[in-house]
Amino acid sequence: PTLVFAKFAINDLVGYSRYVDLATPIFVREKVIIHASDEEPQALLLYVSDKVVLLEFRDHSHFKHFFSQIDYMEAAKIRDAASEISATVFERFEMPK
């Protein structure tokens, strides 16, 4: 699986809530697994965020497909106007047996 870890600094709560309202049905439709969504994350080091999210996509193709959806790209414009985001894409680590 391909995972995305995102941290948000939200500067417009109403706008960000609009993004969530628009984007959530797209995540469901596209079968993206939301492993975590925390609006009160506790920073271990210096970097404090207003929200963190961990998403899982079946594979890298599914990840690329999702972010190329026109309706998601429109919702992301609202997200970007309402928050600053830092996101990292990575592959799931499997522990050796």
DAHU-V157672 format. One record per residue. N is the residue number from 0. RES is the residue in one letter. OMEGA is omega in radians with two decimals (none if undefined). Layout:
N_RES_OMEGA ; N_RES_OMEGA
This chain:
0_P_3.04 ; 1_T_-3.10 ; 2_L_3.04 ; 3_V_3.03 ; 4_F_-3.10 ; 5_A_3.06 ; 6_K_-3.09 ; 7_F_2.88 ; 8_A_-3.03 ; 9_I_3.14 ; 10_N_3.12 ; 11_D_-3.06 ; 12_L_3.12 ; 13_V_3.11 ; 14_G_3.14 ; 15_Y_3.09 ; 16_S_3.08 ; 17_R_3.07 ; 18_Y_-3.13 ; 19_V_3.12 ; 20_D_3.14 ; 21_L_-3.01 ; 22_A_-3.07 ; 23_T_3.11 ; 24_P_3.11 ; 25_I_3.07 ; 26_F_-3.14 ; 27_V_-3.12 ; 28_R_-3.08 ; 29_E_3.07 ; 30_K_3.03 ; 31_V_3.13 ; 32_I_3.08 ; 33_I_-3.12 ; 34_H_-3.11 ; 35_A_3.02 ; 36_S_-3.01 ; 37_D_3.14 ; 38_E_3.05 ; 39_E_-3.11 ; 40_P_3.13 ; 41_Q_-3.12 ; 42_A_3.05 ; 43_L_3.14 ; 44_L_-3.01 ; 45_L_-2.95 ; 46_Y_-3.13 ; 47_V_3.11 ; 48_S_3.06 ; 49_D_-3.11 ; 50_K_3.01 ; 51_V_-3.12 ; 52_V_3.03 ; 53_L_-3.10 ; 54_L_3.06 ; 55_E_3.05 ; 56_F_-3.10 ; 57_R_-3.12 ; 58_D_-3.08 ; 59_H_3.10 ; 60_S_3.11 ; 61_H_3.09 ; 62_F_-3.13 ; 63_K_3.12 ; 64_H_-3.10 ; 65_F_-3.06 ; 66_F_3.06 ; 67_S_3.12 ; 68_Q_-3.09 ; 69_I_-3.11 ; 70_D_3.08 ; 71_Y_3.12 ; 72_M_3.08 ; 73_E_3.10 ; 74_A_-3.12 ; 75_A_3.07 ; 76_K_3.10 ; 77_I_3.10 ; 78_R_-3.08 ; 79_D_3.09 ; 80_A_-3.05 ; 81_A_-3.06 ; 82_S_2.96 ; 83_E_-3.06 ; 84_I_2.98 ; 85_S_-3.07 ; 86_A_3.12 ; 87_T_3.09 ; 88_V_3.12 ; 89_F_3.11 ; 90_E_-3.13 ; 91_R_3.09 ; 92_F_3.07 ; 93_E_3.12 ; 94_M_3.05 ; 95_P_3.13 ; 96_K_none
